[in-house]
Amino acid sequence: MSKLTSDIEQNLLLFVEETKNSELVWGLRNEEGWLSCDSTEFENTEVMPFWSSKEDAQAHNVEEWGDFEVLEIPLDIFVEDWLLTLDEDGVLVGTNWNAQLEGKELEPVNLAKLYLK
C-alpha cells in the first residue's frame, strides 16, 4: 500500500526519509533512456520523476509508461552524480509522484540540500 498522499510537500519529505533509510532511489527506464516529461509547473522545462519505493514506481509502470522497467539507483550515486548532471542539464527532479501524477518538482541542488539536514 502506498504511503503517498495528495500532500506533495509531505511526499517530498517521505522521499528523503525513505531513500536515506533504504539507500535506494527508484526510476523508470526503457531502451531510449530514463523517463522524463514536461513539467506541469514550469514552461519549457523537463522533469525526471523518481520514487522512494519500488512499489510506487511500479504503480506508474502502466499505459504510456508500460514499456519502461523499474530500476534502482544507489542513493550515493543519485546524490553525487545524478543530481549534479540533472542540474547542469537544467532538468528538474520530480519526487514521489502520487497516483494523480502530482509531486514536488524541484531543482536538483535543492533536493541535494535536503540530504544534508
N, C-alpha and C positions, 0 to 999 in steps of 0.2 A: 504494500500500500504506500502510495506516495506521501511524503511529508510536505509537498509543495502546496501553497495556498494562493489566494489572489493577492496577497501582500508581497509585492516584488522586493521590497526592502528586506523583509524577513527571509525571503528565499535567498537573497544575496548573502545574508549572514549565515544561513544554513549551508550555503555553498562553501564558504570559507571554513566553517567549523568542520563539516564532514570531510572536505578534502584534506584538511590538516590531519584529521584522525586516520583516514584511510591511506593518505599519501598518494591518492589517485584522482585524476580528473577524467571525465568521460566525454567523448565526442563521436560524431558520425562521419564516416569516410567512405568514399567509393573510388572507382578507378580514376576518376578525374581529380580527386583530392578531398580535403576536409570540407564539410558543409559550411557554406556561408550564404547569406542572403542580404537583401536590402534592409536597412534599418527602418523601423517604424517611427522612430523619434527624430532622426536627423536625415535631411535630404542629401542625396548623392553620397551616402556613407554605407559601407558594408559592415556587417556584424557576423561574428562567428560564435554560434552557441555552444556552450559546454554545460555539463551537469555534474553534480556531486555524487550521483549514484547510477549504477549501470541500469537499474530498473527504470529510472526516469528518462534516461537516454533512449532505452528500448521503446518506451511509450511513444516516442516521436519517430521511430523507425518504421513508419507506415505510409501508405498512399504515395504522395510525390517523393517522399524520402525513403521509400521502401527498398530502394536498391543500395542503400548505404549499409555499412557494417558498423556496429557499436564497438568502439575501441577505447582502451585505457591509455592514458598518458601519465607517466610518473610525475608527481607534483613538483619535484625539484626541477625537472626538465621544463615543465609547463611554466613555472615562475621565472626561471633563469634564462630560458631560450625563447619559448613561445611568446611570452608577453612582450619581450624586447622586440622580436621580429614583427609581431602584430602592431606594436606601437610605431615602429619605423614605416610600416606599410599603411598606416592610417586606418587600420581595421579595429572596430570596437569589439569588445567581448560581451556576449550575452550569457548571463548566468542563470542556471536553473529555470529555464522557461517552463511554465506550467502547461496544462492541457490546452489552454486557450492561447498558447504561444506568447504569453505575457511574461516578461522577465526584465531585469535591470540590464540596460545596455550602458557600458561604461568604458572609459579609456583604459587600455591595458595597464598603464602606470598607476592608475587609481586603484585597480584591483590588486596590483603588486603591493601597494602600501598597506592594504588590509591584512596581508600576511605578516607584516612587521609588528603588528599590535600584540 
